[in-house]
Amino acid sequence: MNDHLDTYYQTVQTLGSLRTPAHARRWSTAVLKTLGVNLDRKTKKKLAKALPEELSHDLTRLFWLVHFRNKTMSQYDFQFEVSKRSGNSDWQFTKIPITAVFHGVKALIDNDTNQAVAKSLAPDVRELWQQA
């Protein structure tokens, strides 16, 4: 399973135009945490089961006292949330690593899970997921 993670992080680093594996890990965590709060519970569990433990942990280990999913979230808002979590101030750049993380995640999951994630996301964010 470690080979899958190494390949995943290499993909994120390369496609995300990131300098180091540490940057790839940071961006991956930021994207997965943001994705996790934007999926319905059933889909998040399904995706978490399909991912390696480290990635599953990033997806599911975010605590919100009271949280209501934004079903109309724009790509801009999603990018902005990811940029805050990653520690990057350029929200416009975030589209590149987000797409890289989505691409890497999609390579690890089956088509049924892929479709469930797409269906659960807000339309603008779904478009970003499907382009990856």
SULUR-V959846 format. One record per residue. N is the residue number from 1. RES is the residue in one letter. PHI is phi in degrees with one decimal (* if undefined). Layout:
BEGIN
{{N | RES | PHI} {N | RES | PHI}}
END
This chain:
BEGIN
{{1 | M | *} {2 | N | -62.4} {3 | D | -61.7} {4 | H | -62.7} {5 | L | -66.9} {6 | D | -60.5} {7 | T | -64.2} {8 | Y | -59.2} {9 | Y | -66.1} {10 | Q | -64.1} {11 | T | -61.8} {12 | V | -61.5} {13 | Q | -63.1} {14 | T | -69.5} {15 | L | -69.5} {16 | G | -87.2} {17 | S | 54.7} {18 | L | -105.5} {19 | R | -76.2} {20 | T | -134.5} {21 | P | -60.3} {22 | A | -63.8} {23 | H | -64.3} {24 | A | -61.2} {25 | R | -64.7} {26 | R | -62.8} {27 | W | -66.7} {28 | S | -58.7} {29 | T | -59.9} {30 | A | -61.7} {31 | V | -67.6} {32 | L | -65.6} {33 | K | -66.0} {34 | T | -67.4} {35 | L | -61.4} {36 | G | -58.6} {37 | V | -82.0} {38 | N | -111.2} {39 | L | -110.1} {40 | D | -70.6} {41 | R | -57.5} {42 | K | -61.7} {43 | T | -68.1} {44 | K | -62.1} {45 | K | -63.5} {46 | K | -62.5} {47 | L | -65.9} {48 | A | -60.2} {49 | K | -65.7} {50 | A | -82.6} {51 | L | -96.9} {52 | P | -58.9} {53 | E | -52.8} {54 | E | -59.7} {55 | L | -73.8} {56 | S | -60.0} {57 | H | -60.7} {58 | D | -61.1} {59 | L | -68.7} {60 | T | -105.0} {61 | R | -97.7} {62 | L | -127.9} {63 | F | -96.8} {64 | W | -126.5} {65 | L | -60.5} {66 | V | -135.6} {67 | H | -138.6} {68 | F | -118.4} {69 | R | -61.7} {70 | N | -88.1} {71 | K | -79.7} {72 | T | -123.7} {73 | M | -58.6} {74 | S | -85.5} {75 | Q | -59.9} {76 | Y | -56.8} {77 | D | -63.4} {78 | F | -62.9} {79 | Q | -60.6} {80 | F | -64.2} {81 | E | -62.7} {82 | V | -63.9} {83 | S | -62.1} {84 | K | -64.1} {85 | R | -68.5} {86 | S | -85.3} {87 | G | 84.5} {88 | N | -102.8} {89 | S | -90.3} {90 | D | -98.3} {91 | W | -62.2} {92 | Q | -69.9} {93 | F | -66.7} {94 | T | -59.2} {95 | K | -60.3} {96 | I | -67.5} {97 | P | -68.4} {98 | I | -60.6} {99 | T | -61.1} {100 | A | -64.6} {101 | V | -65.3} {102 | F | -58.8} {103 | H | -61.6} {104 | G | -63.8} {105 | V | -65.3} {106 | K | -62.8} {107 | A | -70.9} {108 | L | -95.1} {109 | I | -117.1} {110 | D | -83.3} {111 | N | -64.2} {112 | D | -62.0} {113 | T | -66.8} {114 | N | -55.9} {115 | Q | -65.6} {116 | A | -63.8} {117 | V | -63.1} {118 | A | -57.5} {119 | K | -65.3} {120 | S | -78.3} {121 | L | -79.3} {122 | A | -60.2} {123 | P | -51.1} {124 | D | -65.4} {125 | V | -73.0} {126 | R | -57.6} {127 | E | -60.3} {128 | L | -62.9} {129 | W | -61.3} {130 | Q | -70.9} {131 | Q | -74.7} {132 | A | -71.6}}
END
